[in-house]
Amino acid sequence: MPGDDGAQRVLEVTKDFGDRYAEISAYRVPESDRYPEGIKYSMQYGNAAGETIVRYDNFPDHPDAAHHHKHHADGTVTDVDFDLSSSGSNPR
């Protein structure tokens, strides 16, 4: 997909808790309309059947969601207010 070219993995962690798992991944990508901060990320907590309990990501192909958003177990997606300028750090 455009904006994903040149992705460089900077974090990949998976923890297995038996009936649950947590998975975090982050990639440095070229800044673009799809990834204006130059970071592509996903943080997911799910069950052993592979079903999402909760996931945060910035995958931009959800037309009714903000760039940063949260996926719920019931399939709904809600916006997340995320501002790198207030974090005190710069990921670049």
C-alpha positions as CSV (number, residue, x, y, z in Angstrom):
1,M,0.0,0.0,0.0
2,P,1.2,3.5,-0.6
3,G,3.0,5.0,2.4
4,D,4.1,1.5,3.6
5,D,7.0,1.3,1.2
6,G,10.4,1.5,3.0
7,A,8.9,0.4,6.3
8,Q,11.5,-0.4,9.0
9,R,10.4,-2.4,12.0
10,V,11.4,-0.8,15.2
11,L,9.3,-2.9,17.7
12,E,7.7,-6.3,17.5
13,V,6.6,-7.9,20.8
14,T,4.1,-10.8,21.4
15,K,3.2,-12.2,24.8
16,D,1.2,-15.4,25.1
17,F,-0.9,-15.6,28.2
18,G,-2.5,-19.0,27.4
19,D,-6.1,-18.0,26.6
20,R,-5.1,-14.4,25.8
21,Y,-2.2,-12.7,24.0
22,A,-0.8,-9.2,23.6
23,E,0.9,-8.0,20.4
24,I,2.7,-4.7,19.7
25,S,4.3,-3.7,16.5
26,A,5.7,-0.4,15.3
27,Y,7.4,0.6,12.0
28,R,9.2,3.7,10.9
29,V,7.7,4.7,7.5
30,P,8.2,7.6,5.2
31,E,6.0,10.6,6.3
32,S,2.9,10.7,4.1
33,D,-0.8,11.5,4.2
34,R,-1.3,7.9,5.4
35,Y,1.3,8.2,8.2
36,P,2.0,11.9,8.9
37,E,4.1,11.1,12.0
38,G,6.3,8.6,10.1
39,I,5.2,5.8,12.4
40,K,2.8,2.9,11.7
41,Y,1.7,1.0,14.8
42,S,-0.7,-1.6,16.2
43,M,-1.3,-2.7,19.8
44,Q,-3.7,-5.7,20.1
45,Y,-5.0,-7.7,23.0
46,G,-6.9,-10.8,21.9
47,N,-8.0,-14.3,22.8
48,A,-6.6,-17.7,21.8
49,A,-9.2,-17.9,18.9
50,G,-7.6,-14.9,17.4
51,E,-10.5,-12.6,18.2
52,T,-9.8,-9.0,19.1
53,I,-10.6,-7.9,22.6
54,V,-9.1,-4.4,22.0
55,R,-6.7,-3.0,19.4
56,Y,-5.2,0.5,18.9
57,D,-3.7,1.4,15.6
58,N,-3.3,4.1,13.0
59,F,-4.2,2.1,9.9
60,P,-5.8,4.8,7.8
61,D,-8.4,2.8,5.9
62,H,-11.3,3.2,8.2
63,P,-13.3,6.0,6.6
64,D,-15.4,6.9,9.6
65,A,-12.6,6.8,12.2
66,A,-9.8,9.3,13.2
67,H,-6.3,8.4,12.1
68,H,-5.6,7.0,15.6
69,H,-8.4,4.8,16.7
70,K,-9.5,1.9,18.9
71,H,-11.1,-1.3,17.8
72,H,-13.5,-2.9,20.3
73,A,-14.5,-6.6,20.7
74,D,-18.0,-5.8,19.3
75,G,-16.5,-4.5,16.0
76,T,-17.0,-0.8,16.7
77,V,-14.2,1.6,16.1
78,T,-13.8,4.8,18.1
79,D,-11.5,7.8,17.8
80,V,-8.4,8.3,20.0
81,D,-7.1,11.8,20.6
82,F,-3.3,11.3,20.1
83,D,-0.9,14.3,19.9
84,L,2.8,13.6,19.6
85,S,3.6,17.3,20.3
86,S,2.5,16.9,24.0
87,S,4.5,13.7,24.6
88,G,7.8,15.5,25.1
89,S,9.5,13.3,22.6
90,N,9.9,13.1,18.9
91,P,9.8,9.7,17.2
92,R,11.8,10.8,14.2
